[in-house]
């Protein structure tokens, strides 16, 4: 992989495309939603039955071959195009969620996702299917997706991030998304120097355990760009807390213009002139192109009982047909992923297995390190 070179202020141009949108201009239910037809649901049921007829299939073995969708496949491939060059997001709705136990919903979600990309591990634990739920009463130093409350705007590490809603909260918890190209253009109008700083990027520090149980590298080898033109296609990968961790650890003296640029980008992303909020229903599946969309979460109030808490499951997907990210645009690389995968547990991603483990720890007063 070659490296991405930073751009000077005088050569940076506004980004154009359908993915350059502002939240108030978009009606996601009309423009970005796929509602499953009865025929498509029947095909999903048939694919699930086929998968289960093969025995105790683990998640890495759930593929288009073991989860066959003869006609829905074409629609899914079309949505992959929408993710790349359309609005950058799609929401699937209409799955009759009461028909399936959560474990089968996880299988369906993973099976559909396998048509859009290749699932990747999401942490040092090697999980291919993440669990987004407030378990901060069990997990020490809980990561953002294992804690409650709002979540800052960011992108994840792979081409696509997908969420499936299994349970909604008492109130709040909307998915907040923003077009990174629109943010780029807004900042370019007022502070082109900050846009240039974001093309140059900054040092990032990652979670200690992801490094310890990966290739050992906590701090990035060099600056990781936020904005880039990757084989001519605009791309944005943004994680402000990566820079802030580096500042707190003393890896970066004071942040300077880099921190100013991060703060400015986050400020625009949280402007109602730019963001779009989505309210999830049970069974909804949201797919986002991390190259084009920042995402976060609004504040929410959870239900008190453990088995009623807000609960989503998550996929990270790479798309082989999309441009490969350049070497200096990647932190969690193939070496990390191979080591992380070696730590995953057979069928450990099943919701029943995950929730049982967490509930047992709660009852016994144990903590996840």
C-alpha positions, 0 to 999 in steps of 0.5 A, spaced: 500 500 500 502 506 498 501 512 502 497 518 502 500 525 501 497 531 505 494 537 501 496 544 501 491 549 502 491 552 495 489 545 492 484 543 496 477 543 493 470 542 495 467 535 495 461 534 490 457 528 490 450 525 493 454 524 499 455 531 500 448 533 504 446 537 510 441 533 515 435 538 514 435 536 506 434 529 507 428 525 509 431 518 510 425 514 510 424 516 503 431 517 500 435 512 504 430 506 507 429 499 504 423 496 507 423 488 506 417 486 502 413 479 504 417 476 498 424 478 501 422 476 508 420 469 506 427 469 502 430 471 509 426 465 512 428 460 507 436 462 508 435 462 515 432 455 515 438 453 510 443 455 515 440 452 521 440 445 517 447 445 517 448 444 524 452 449 529 455 454 524 459 459 527 459 466 525 465 466 520 462 460 516 456 465 515 457 467 508 452 468 501 454 460 500 451 458 507 446 464 507 443 464 500 439 469 497 437 468 490 433 475 489 435 479 495 442 479 493 441 483 487 438 489 492 443 488 497 449 489 491 445 495 489 445 498 496 452 497 496 453 502 491 448 507 494 453 506 500 459 508 496 457 513 491 449 515 494 448 518 500 452 513 504 447 510 508 441 505 508 436 503 513 433 496 512 426 496 516 420 491 516 423 485 519 418 481 523 422 481 529 417 478 534 418 472 529 425 470 531 429 469 537 435 474 538 440 469 536 436 468 530 436 475 528 444 475 529 444 470 524 440 474 519 444 480 520 450 477 519 448 473 513 445 480 510 452 483 512 456 478 508 453 480 502 455 487 503 462 486 505 467 481 509 466 482 517 472 484 521 474 483 529 472 489 533 477 489 539 482 485 542 477 480 544 476 478 536 468 479 536 466 479 529 459 481 532 459 487 537 454 488 542 452 495 543 449 496 550 450 499 557 454 494 561 458 499 565 456 496 571 460 490 569 466 493 565 471 497 568 473 503 563 467 501 559 468 503 551 463 508 548 459 502 545 459 499 552 457 505 556 450 509 556 449 516 554 451 520 548 456 518 544 461 523 540 461 524 532 466 519 529 468 514 524 470 506 525 476 503 523 473 499 517 469 501 510 462 499 513 459 500 520 452 496 521 447 496 527 441 492 528 436 494 533 434 489 538 431 493 544 430 500 544 431 505 550 426 508 555 427 515 551 432 518 546 438 514 543 437 516 536 443 515 531 446 521 529 449 521 522 453 527 518 456 527 511 463 528 512 464 531 505 459 537 507 463 538 514 469 538 509 466 544 505 463 548 511 470 548 514 474 549 507 469 556 507 472 559 513 478 555 515 482 552 510 488 552 514 484 547 519 482 543 513 489 542 510 491 540 518 486 535 517 489 532 510 495 532 514 492 528 520 495 527 527 498 522 531 493 517 535 493 513 541 489 507 541 486 503 547 491 499 551 489 492 550 488 493 543 495 494 542 497 489 548 493 483 544 495 486 537 502 488 534 504 491 541 504 498 538 500 503 542 502 510 538 501 510 531 507 510 527 506 517 524 500 522 523 494 519 520 490 523 515 482 525 517 481 527 510 484 524 504 483 522 496 484 515 496 484 513 488 480 519 487 475 518 492 474 522 498 475 519 504 474 521 512 476 517 518 475 521 524 476 519 531 478 525 536 479 521 542 485 518 538 488 525 538 486 526 545 489 520 548 495 522 545 495 529 548 493 526 555 499 521 555 504 526 553 505 523 546 503 530 543 505 536 546 499 540 546 495 539 540 496 545 537 492 546 530 491 539 530 486 539 536 483 546 534 481 542 527 478 536 531 474 541 535 472 545 529 470 539 525 466 536 531 463 543 532 460 543 525 458 535 526 454 537 532 450 543 528 443 542 527 444 545 520 448 538 518 446 532 522 441 527 521 437 524 527 435 517 526 430 513 530 431 506 530 425 501 531 426 494 533 429 490 527 432 496 524 438 495 520 443 501 519 449 501 514 454 506 514 460 508 509 465 510 514 469 514 509 463 518 508 459 518 514 460 520 521 456 517 527 454 518 534 448 517 539 444 522 542 443 522 550 438 516 552 434 514 558 435 506 559 430 501 562 431 499 569 431 492 568 438 488 565 434 484 560 430 491 557 436 495 556 437 498 550 441 493 545 444 493 538 449 488 535 454 491 530 458 489 524 464 492 521 465 490 514 471 491 509 469 491 502 474 488 497 471 492 491 472 499 494 479 502 494 484 499 499 486 504 504 493 507 504 498 504 509 498 511 513 491 511 513 490 504 517 492 503 524 489 497 526 492 492 521 492 485 518 497 483 524 492 486 529 486 482 526 489 476 526 491 476 533 485 478 535 481 473 531 485 468 535 482 470 541 475 470 539 470 464 542 466 459 538 459 462 538 461 467 543 457 473 539 450 470 540 446 475 544 444 469 549 451 467 550 454 474 551 448 477 555 448 470 560 456 472 561 454 479 563 448 477 567 452 472 571 458 477 572 453 482 575 450 477 580 457 475 582 459 482 583 465 480 578 468 485 573 471 485 566 478 488 566 
